[in-house]
Amino acid sequence: MKITISMDQATVDTLMNTGSFLYGFKVVGCQDKSCRPLVWFRTREYSCNTYVPWDKEYQAYLSFNPVAPMSQITVLVPCPIEPGQTMYISKSDRYDVTVCEGGVKDGISIQNKLDTSFTIGISQRYNGDHSPGPICAVPLSGHNLQIIAPIERVMLWFSPQNIRSGRVIERAYNPGILIDLKDSPERAVHYDQDKGWSWGGFPWAESIESGSNIVDRLIIDLPFQPPSSS
């Protein structure tokens, strides 16, 4: 999967001079209303033609950080997983995890077998040279289940705000763009320092206003059937 961002040199120079980062967020499906989006990646590696590539490879993770506005989520016990599988959390002395088949078709299921609450979520690698970045976070109480479905939809914006990957963000810092890659593995968009984002008016993208609430755009409600027991 890949998004190509084209810019003129004047725009690139302005972004560089202001110390702006390119921020990326990923859409997921989750029925828990407390699920929140995280900064998936930030980078200053951009130019007149910038490529944003990623693979459909996921990890499930645990964390003890609370899900709250602007909280930083530190990933613990990352574990490779695929949609349709379930990660079981057990052995509280080491928080061992086991991945088994028997989940929902398009969802990543995380089942807590302990009397301990966690924050959990999924991560995805942005660019093969980078470690997987967490894309969402949601509380998981003892003996409960959460299901998260990765969706090939990405939000981008530029901002000089210095925000680390893994931070809970609920509002857009600057004008952004939401890009749907469900029907195509590649999209091309343009960014101008004055005019903002453009994409030819095609239905696979929409603009995001600065300051707008992005939770409902990045966390969508999907119906799931519970995974079969293991």
QUIKA-V655705 format. One line per field, one symbol per residue. ss: DSSP state (a for helix, b for strand, c for the rest). phi: phi as a letter, one per 40 degrees, with the letter a starting at -180 (. if undefined). burial: + if it has 24 or more other C-alpha atoms within 12 Angstrom, else -. Layout:
ss: ???
phi: ???
burial: ???
This chain:
ss: cbbbbbccaaaaaaaaacccbbbbbbbbbccccccbbbccbbbcccccbbbbbbbbbbbbbbbccccccccbcccbbbbbbcccbbbbbbcccccbbbbbbccccccbbbbbcccccbbbbbbbbbcccccbbbcbbbbbccccbbbbbbbbbbbbbbbcccccccbbccbccccbbbbbcccccbbbbbbbcccbbbccccccbbbbccccbcaaaabbcccccccccc
phi: .abbbbacccccccccccgcbcbbbbcbbacccccbcbccababcbacbbbbbabcbbbcababcccadgcccccbfcadabdgbbbbbafccbfcbbbbchccdbbbbbbcbbcbcbbbibbacbgccbcdbcbaaacbcdgbbbbbbcbcabbbabacccbccgccbbbccadbbbbcbcbacbbbbbbbcbcgcaaggcccaacbccgccbcccbbbcbcbcdcccb
burial: +++++++---++--+----+++++++++++-+-++++++++++--++--+++++-++++++++++++---++++++++++++++++++++----+-++++-+++-++++++++---+++++++++++----+++++++++---++++++++++++++++---+++++++++++++++++++-----+++++++--++++----+++++-----+++++++-----++---
